[in-house]
Amino acid sequence: MIMTVNTLAIIGTGIMGMGIAQIAAQAGIQVLLFDAKAGAAEQGRQSLQTMLEKLAAKGKFTDEQLQSTLTNLTVIEDLTQIVKAELVIEAIIENLEIKQQLFKQLESIVSAETILATNTSSLAVTTIASDCAHPERVAGFHFFNPVPLMKIVEVIPGISTRASVVETLKELAKRMGHLGVVAKDTPGFIVNHGGRAYGTEALKILGEGVASFEDIDRILREGAGFRMGPFELLDLTGIDVSHPVMESIYNQFYHEDRYRPHPLTRQMLMGKKLGRKVGEGFYQYKDGQKLTANTSKSSLFEASFSKTRSDAAITSVWIGADLAEDKQQLVDYLNYKDVTIDDNDKPNPDSLVLLAIYGEDTTNAAIRYQVNPKQAVAIDMLTDLSKHRTLMPSIVTQDNFVAQAYALFGKSSDEGSNVAVDATLITESTGFVAQRVIAMVINLGCDIAMQGIASSEDIDNAVKLGLGYPYGPISWGNELGSQRILLILERIYGLTGDQRYRPSLWLQRRAKLGISLFTQQSHY
């Protein structure tokens, strides 16, 4: 039976606690604010009032809405005053022992029907509830910062939690303007679990020397559509926050290769290069603004490009493509550029060999296509060519062919276009930067579904809303084509033997059947 929550108590009035308090009060719920630190709850309320008054002055709230919200916020000095609350939400320090002690104390105060919820982001709900007399009323209610803007909340039942508690919290989330998604009580729940692929794969690509961190960020922002590059995001979050989470989830899953951290962030943590908060991480910052020191291979090539323009005279281009639609897109582009296409079975010795490949490096692709790797440059067709292009020569590609490819696809190539389109040169990689990162994001989302941690729809919504990705991982796989994602992973796994790239069975079965990645088991 779903309970109607009219009064809730917030224990801990920091940024997260006050964010939850704000959306609850705006929804017409009476909110009791308590903090163990004397004066902290009143300070939190005053800070929130100041912020809301500024928003009201900008027309974001009416005076009536402002006053109603503030009326619904009550500071209490004695924890026993929470007795009338139907729900208590804990938003204190991420320390298991302290949370367990608090929950035992709460049980001694509230009624038997009161729901106890934790906003933990990393601790097991079952463990937090393990010392409670009534663990069946304890659940996770995990919001994201900033709470009013991040319209997602994870509802996490512990091993003993009643179904009615879960439904009550989902309904409450909806009432407060958020989407409640249900997750199993597993490390990282949905969002922190699903976010493991983005940063860890980017770090691995950087560690292999495939591209600079600036180039990796640029490819994933401009070409793949992420709001922030992974290294910009690591700097924003802080290495002191991100690296321990990487290690924690990796260890909690007993060293599952898909979650493997990278030694670089451990080294940066020890060296106190924590990111924006200290003025230096991957990037350097002054007065909170990122300073750009360009170390990208493409920029270095661009700087010397004027000296190599004579080498960029294109005789003809031979195309090798894994997918027919990619070949047609390249043919159309070359025709638009008025470039001669070499349509012989084998390329002429002076033709640029352009390879549109998936999950492979240029050397192996050249051998597979039986062409001279000295003429070969691969191009990533997974991303939108109208926004960014990624080019990958082989380790033996001659400079004149690299120059030709850059002349065709570099930012100066589309004259007359209103939008400048950059091209990035990377060194050889089994799969391009975007292919590797996107395939890993999708594969991990599929594996979360395979583990039954949440429904595929909830996984998709939680990752998109919680992490700001262009798509949820499941819908992204459908958008790009699950067969194409499977091909990338199978080739990388086959070439490297690294278990982190093994395709999820959820992905494999649906890709091979040609059905949506949202498809559930039809029986049982």
VOGU-3710 file (C-alpha; in Angstrom, 3 decimals, decimal comma):
1> mimtvntlai> 0,000/0,000/0,000  1,484/3,366/-1,063  1,826/5,883/1,759  1,134/9,594/1,190  4,039/11,614/2,565  2,906/14,935/4,024  5,855/15,504/6,358  9,423/14,381/5,849  12,582/14,992/7,836  16,019/15,675/6,378
11> igtgimgmgi> 18,987/14,633/8,515  22,044/16,507/7,284  21,645/19,967/5,781  24,598/20,175/3,429  24,283/20,703/-0,325  22,479/17,406/-0,939  20,190/17,622/2,074  19,088/21,169/1,258  18,611/20,280/-2,392  16,200/17,526/-1,421
21> aqiaaqagiq> 14,529/19,866/1,068  14,002/22,472/-1,655  12,180/20,217/-4,130  10,093/18,652/-1,347  9,040/22,036/0,019  8,216/23,270/-3,478  5,961/20,211/-3,857  3,951/21,277/-0,813  5,497/18,834/1,659  6,317/19,892/5,208
31> vllfdakaga> 10,097/19,505/5,665  11,841/19,237/9,028  15,535/20,175/8,882  18,003/18,688/11,375  21,781/18,716/11,538  23,959/17,409/14,342  26,195/20,470/14,011  24,737/23,356/15,994  23,395/26,119/13,758  24,014/24,194/10,506
41> aeqgrqslqt> 20,318/23,581/9,769  19,418/27,261/10,223  22,400/28,256/8,077  21,263/25,818/5,382  17,747/27,276/5,447  19,048/30,834/5,241  21,322/29,985/2,289  18,414/28,343/0,480  16,179/31,340/1,179  18,788/33,726/-0,249
51> mleklaakgk> 19,143/31,634/-3,376  15,380/31,344/-3,880  14,906/35,089/-3,393  17,442/35,744/-6,138  15,586/33,346/-8,440  12,300/35,066/-7,587  13,839/38,435/-8,446  14,662/37,014/-11,873  11,096/35,865/-12,359  11,774/32,168/-11,763
61> ftdeqlqstl> 9,282/32,080/-8,863  6,251/34,106/-7,926  6,226/35,710/-4,481  3,443/33,305/-3,512  5,529/30,281/-4,519  8,534/31,654/-2,646  6,610/32,196/0,570  4,889/28,819/0,317  8,229/27,048/-0,110  9,835/28,854/2,823
71> tnltviedlt> 6,768/28,182/5,020  7,207/24,453/4,398  10,777/24,491/5,807  11,120/24,114/9,586  14,413/23,934/11,461  14,404/21,599/14,463  17,078/21,457/17,161  16,031/18,207/18,827  16,056/14,972/16,806  13,022/13,697/18,717
81> qivkaelvie> 10,940/16,311/16,866  10,999/14,111/13,743  8,445/11,813/15,378  5,582/13,051/13,191  7,426/12,504/9,884  6,183/9,738/7,573  9,624/9,660/5,913  13,142/10,417/7,156  15,902/10,958/4,581  19,489/10,685/5,775
91> aiienleikq> 22,003/12,852/3,855  25,080/12,753/6,080  28,714/11,729/5,582  29,457/8,558/3,574  30,576/6,551/6,596  28,943/3,182/7,173  29,358/3,042/10,956  27,971/6,554/11,461  24,980/5,843/9,201  24,216/2,585/11,015
101> qlfkqlesiv> 24,306/4,353/14,378  21,980/7,077/13,075  19,438/4,578/11,740  19,308/2,743/15,072  18,745/6,094/16,781  15,990/7,016/14,309  14,203/3,704/14,958  13,997/4,569/18,650  12,148/7,811/17,813  9,830/7,332/14,848
111> saetilatnt> 6,652/5,278/14,546  6,609/1,738/13,180  5,176/2,975/9,853  7,842/5,618/9,174  10,064/4,961/6,159  13,804/5,438/6,652  15,754/6,359/3,519  19,433/6,886/2,840  20,874/9,168/0,154  24,038/7,054/0,014
121> sslavttias> 25,824/6,980/-3,323  28,262/4,160/-2,625  27,302/2,095/0,412  25,064/-0,977/0,343  21,554/-0,255/1,593  21,303/-3,789/3,004  24,437/-3,196/5,076  23,220/0,182/6,358  19,951/-1,495/7,449  21,598/-4,611/8,871
131> dcahpervag> 21,531/-3,415/12,503  17,974/-2,094/12,299  15,118/-3,843/14,088  12,936/-3,289/11,014  15,157/-3,375/7,882  12,020/-3,892/5,787  11,259/-0,146/5,965  14,782/0,989/4,949  15,605/1,910/1,342  18,016/3,971/-0,704
141> fhffnpvplm> 16,745/7,275/-2,126  19,744/8,537/-4,052  19,550/12,029/-5,557  22,172/13,760/-7,682  23,767/17,179/-7,331  22,386/19,745/-8,005  19,148/18,130/-6,885  16,679/20,660/-8,380  18,257/20,326/-11,844  19,079/16,601/-11,908
151> kivevipgis> 15,608/15,160/-12,445  16,504/11,609/-11,486  16,527/9,667/-8,219  17,501/6,040/-7,676  15,195/4,013/-5,435  17,159/1,096/-3,992  15,481/-1,655/-1,984  17,696/-3,578/0,405  17,368/-7,333/0,626  14,515/-7,001/3,164
161> trasvvetlk> 12,767/-3,814/1,930  8,978/-4,012/1,478  7,608/-3,436/-2,018  5,262/-0,749/-0,642  8,267/1,301/0,496  9,689/1,254/-3,038  6,366/2,297/-4,564  5,926/5,086/-1,999  9,361/6,519/-2,830  8,737/6,293/-6,577
171> elakrmghlg> 5,453/8,153/-6,185  7,092/10,759/-3,966  9,860/11,303/-6,539  7,209/11,935/-9,189  5,397/14,380/-6,893  8,686/16,285/-6,454  9,206/16,484/-10,222  11,803/13,711/-10,501  11,876/10,321/-12,187  12,301/7,486/-9,710
181> vvakdtpgfi> 14,178/4,492/-11,149  14,469/1,245/-9,219  17,891/-0,368/-8,878  19,155/-3,480/-7,159  21,366/-2,957/-4,135  24,609/-3,460/-6,063  27,836/-1,389/-6,176  27,223/1,953/-7,876  23,482/1,209/-8,310  22,679/2,395/-11,891
191> vnhggraygt> 24,265/5,775/-12,562  27,627/5,408/-10,824  27,832/1,886/-12,212  26,873/2,891/-15,749  29,345/5,781/-15,693  32,371/3,536/-15,236  33,013/3,055/-18,976  33,406/6,708/-19,992  36,352/7,734/-17,842  38,145/4,411/-17,544
201> ealkilgegv> 38,211/3,779/-21,315  39,345/7,343/-22,016  42,157/6,884/-19,493  43,177/3,624/-21,150  43,240/5,326/-24,569  45,390/8,118/-23,122  47,688/5,584/-21,449  48,218/3,828/-24,783  49,371/7,101/-26,356  46,583/7,049/-28,942
211> asfedidril> 45,816/10,756/-28,508  46,359/13,620/-26,068  43,726/14,221/-23,411  42,718/17,425/-25,251  42,145/15,468/-28,470  40,195/12,737/-26,667  37,964/15,384/-25,055  37,472/17,133/-28,412  36,543/13,942/-30,271  34,020/12,903/-27,633
221> regagfrmgp> 32,493/16,372/-27,306  32,314/17,369/-30,954  32,059/13,997/-32,649  30,139/11,894/-30,134  28,027/14,635/-28,535  29,038/14,361/-24,865  28,544/17,601/-22,947  32,025/17,409/-21,448  35,112/15,439/-22,379  36,115/12,753/-19,852
231> felldltgid> 39,179/14,686/-18,685  37,227/17,915/-18,311  34,721/15,912/-16,258  37,422/14,313/-14,086  38,845/17,777/-13,371  35,392/19,112/-12,504  34,463/16,211/-10,212  37,931/16,038/-8,671  40,407/13,166/-8,838  40,070/12,796/-5,048
241> vshpvmesiy> 36,400/11,920/-5,623  36,580/10,039/-8,934  39,540/7,749/-8,350  38,331/6,259/-5,029  34,943/5,547/-6,673  36,717/3,786/-9,566  38,723/1,673/-7,116  35,701/0,989/-4,904  33,464/-0,317/-7,678  36,336/-2,321/-9,203
251> nqfyhedryr> 37,044/-3,960/-5,834  33,381/-4,511/-4,961  32,907/-6,408/-8,235  35,940/-8,572/-7,401  38,204/-7,035/-10,073  35,825/-7,281/-12,992  37,893/-6,055/-15,972  35,144/-3,781/-17,318  35,614/-1,497/-14,281  39,418/-1,504/-14,189
261> phpltrqmlm> 40,845/1,879/-13,047  44,022/3,373/-14,509  47,283/4,024/-12,624  47,407/7,598/-13,932  44,595/8,900/-11,731  46,172/7,183/-8,699  49,432/8,986/-9,507  47,608/12,311/-9,902  45,833/11,736/-6,575  49,186/11,179/-4,846
271> gkklgrkvge> 50,614/14,247/-6,592  47,620/16,358/-5,488  46,738/17,311/-9,055  43,065/17,006/-8,214  41,508/19,205/-10,890  39,688/22,509/-10,962  39,436/22,834/-7,172  43,252/23,163/-6,811  43,966/24,873/-10,136  45,547/21,879/-11,847
281> gfyqykdgqk> 44,472/18,452/-12,983  44,651/17,315/-16,573  44,177/20,974/-17,474  45,414/24,062/-15,656  42,985/26,663/-14,315  43,191/30,301/-13,362  40,332/31,926/-11,458  38,256/28,833/-12,210  38,777/29,134/-15,976  40,496/26,437/-18,013
291> ltantskssl> 43,791/27,411/-19,622  44,451/25,705/-22,954  47,958/24,522/-23,735  47,607/22,783/-27,084  49,466/19,485/-27,269  47,213/17,772/-29,794  48,799/15,926/-32,710  46,306/17,554/-35,062  47,301/21,061/-33,994  50,967/20,260/-34,440
301> feasfsktrs> 50,179/18,895/-37,890  48,028/21,924/-38,683  50,908/24,246/-37,705  53,210/22,570/-40,208  50,511/21,904/-42,811  51,401/24,926/-44,938  54,814/23,357/-45,485  53,290/20,090/-46,696  50,545/21,404/-48,972  52,522/20,338/-52,024
311> daaitsvwig> 52,311/16,754/-50,702  48,544/17,104/-50,320  47,840/17,064/-54,058  45,358/14,211/-54,377  45,577/11,963/-57,433  42,742/9,641/-56,485  41,170/7,894/-53,494  40,461/4,192/-53,117  37,785/3,332/-50,542  37,542/0,239/-48,390
321> adlaedkqql> 34,483/0,201/-46,141  33,033/-2,380/-43,767  29,502/-1,068/-44,348  27,925/-0,192/-47,686  26,281/2,972/-46,312  29,669/4,260/-45,118  31,171/3,750/-48,568  28,291/5,609/-50,184  28,678/8,505/-47,761  32,383/8,765/-48,579
331> vdylnykdvt> 31,729/8,495/-52,331  29,208/11,336/-52,081  31,676/13,448/-50,120  34,512/12,846/-52,592  32,225/13,645/-55,507  31,247/16,880/-53,772  34,972/17,646/-53,400  35,498/16,753/-57,079  38,064/14,092/-56,167  38,728/11,168/-58,486
341> iddndkpnpd> 37,661/7,814/-57,047  39,913/4,838/-57,733  37,383/2,054/-58,301  39,860/-0,657/-59,256  39,845/-3,930/-57,356  43,267/-2,999/-55,991  44,322/0,617/-55,418  46,798/2,346/-57,709  50,236/2,932/-56,147  49,596/6,695/-55,940
351> slvllaiyge> 46,029/6,502/-54,592  45,207/7,452/-51,041  43,657/4,343/-49,444  40,781/5,409/-47,207  39,495/2,700/-44,855  36,148/3,050/-43,047  36,553/0,372/-40,385  35,233/-0,713/-36,994  37,107/-2,062/-33,973  40,377/-2,432/-35,850
361> dttnaairyq> 43,639/-0,560/-36,295  44,791/0,605/-39,723  47,543/-2,004/-40,010  45,221/-4,969/-39,480  42,559/-3,425/-41,692  45,081/-2,866/-44,521  46,137/-6,511/-44,284  42,481/-7,628/-44,307  41,719/-5,473/-47,356  45,024/-6,596/-48,956
371> vnpkqavaid> 46,210/-3,034/-49,586  49,548/-1,324/-48,958  49,526/0,036/-45,372  51,941/2,801/-46,491  49,056/4,329/-48,451  46,381/3,775/-45,824  44,530/6,177/-43,538  41,437/4,999/-41,626  38,454/7,213/-40,857  35,883/6,800/-38,073
381> mltdlskhrt> 32,364/6,655/-39,524  30,623/6,043/-36,187  30,520/9,760/-35,366  28,878/12,601/-37,272  31,273/13,732/-40,018  29,498/17,077/-40,217  30,723/17,843/-36,686  34,098/16,119/-36,364  36,363/13,700/-38,228  38,933/11,313/-36,760
391> lmpsivtqdn> 41,763/10,037/-38,971  44,139/7,175/-38,130  47,227/6,453/-40,272  49,072/3,164/-39,884  52,495/3,192/-38,262  54,050/3,145/-41,761  51,694/5,468/-43,665  53,750/7,879/-45,742  53,508/11,578/-44,864  52,146/12,578/-48,268
401> fvaqayalfg> 49,119/10,287/-47,817  48,522/11,624/-44,285  48,636/15,143/-45,729  46,153/14,171/-48,442  43,713/12,737/-45,906  44,033/15,830/-43,738  43,528/18,086/-46,760  40,317/16,192/-47,537  38,860/16,132/-44,051  40,626/18,862/-42,064
411> kssdegsnva> 38,861/21,983/-40,841  39,885/23,964/-43,912  38,503/21,333/-46,282  34,807/22,294/-46,368  35,053/25,752/-47,856  31,729/27,513/-48,052  30,404/25,706/-44,985  29,044/27,915/-42,204  30,447/25,548/-39,573  34,163/24,840/-39,124
421> vdatlitest> 34,659/21,080/-38,856  37,815/19,862/-37,167  39,739/16,704/-37,953  41,818/14,914/-35,341  44,797/12,716/-36,139  45,367/9,820/-33,750  47,981/7,098/-33,603  46,960/3,504/-34,223  44,304/2,088/-31,950  42,171/-1,036/-32,092
431> gfvaqrviam> 39,025/0,963/-32,659  39,049/4,733/-32,777  38,595/6,912/-29,688  34,826/7,370/-30,075  34,251/3,762/-31,163  35,957/2,419/-28,073  34,288/4,747/-25,594  30,771/4,582/-27,047  30,899/0,792/-27,496  32,026/0,391/-23,884
441> vinlgcdiam> 29,244/2,685/-22,602  26,633/0,696/-24,536  28,124/-2,665/-23,567  28,162/-1,770/-19,888  24,539/-0,605/-20,055  23,610/-3,922/-21,647  25,513/-5,821/-18,962  23,689/-3,927/-16,205  20,441/-5,035/-17,853  21,814/-8,595/-18,126
451> qgiassedid> 22,503/-8,601/-14,368  18,920/-7,514/-13,700  20,092/-4,480/-11,719  17,317/-2,416/-13,313  14,997/-2,510/-16,290  16,525/-1,484/-19,605  14,225/1,565/-19,675  15,304/2,652/-16,186  18,975/2,126/-17,064  18,546/4,253/-20,168
461> navklglgyp> 16,743/7,079/-18,361  19,030/7,042/-15,317  22,267/7,226/-17,310  20,997/9,898/-19,681  19,534/12,098/-16,935  22,158/11,356/-14,286  25,235/11,666/-16,484  24,037/13,948/-19,266  24,968/11,570/-22,098  23,479/12,292/-25,553
471> ygpiswgnel> 21,500/9,047/-25,304  20,908/6,390/-22,715  23,170/3,379/-23,410  20,374/1,087/-24,582  18,776/3,570/-26,988  22,240/4,621/-28,191  22,963/1,042/-29,166  19,727/0,933/-31,130  20,453/4,307/-32,747  23,929/3,315/-33,970
481> gsqrillile> 23,009/-0,293/-34,689  23,666/-3,102/-32,234  25,406/-5,174/-34,936  27,900/-2,373/-35,490  28,595/-2,056/-31,743  29,001/-5,829/-31,493  31,460/-5,792/-34,415  33,581/-3,131/-32,689  33,733/-5,092/-29,437  34,353/-8,466/-31,068
491> riygltgdqr> 37,259/-7,116/-33,101  38,862/-5,258/-30,187  38,451/-8,317/-27,964  39,860/-10,568/-30,674  42,893/-8,358/-31,308  43,714/-7,524/-27,675  42,415/-10,512/-25,711  41,454/-8,021/-22,985  38,418/-9,238/-21,030  37,119/-5,689/-20,570
501> yrpslwlqrr> 36,000/-5,715/-24,225  34,094/-8,995/-24,209  30,581/-8,315/-25,525  27,683/-8,657/-23,101  25,410/-11,596/-23,822  22,472/-9,149/-23,692  24,016/-7,283/-26,626  25,129/-10,401/-28,497  21,741/-12,127/-28,527  19,755/-9,074/-29,575
511> aklgislftq> 22,270/-7,990/-32,212  22,341/-11,466/-33,756  18,536/-11,642/-33,781  18,281/-8,128/-35,210  15,913/-6,964/-32,471  15,809/-3,934/-30,162  18,192/-3,852/-27,221  15,159/-3,048/-25,042  13,682/-6,491/-25,773  13,009/-8,483/-22,602
521> qshy> 12,923/-12,248/-22,250  9,530/-13,208/-23,657  8,794/-16,020/-21,172  9,214/-16,721/-17,472
//
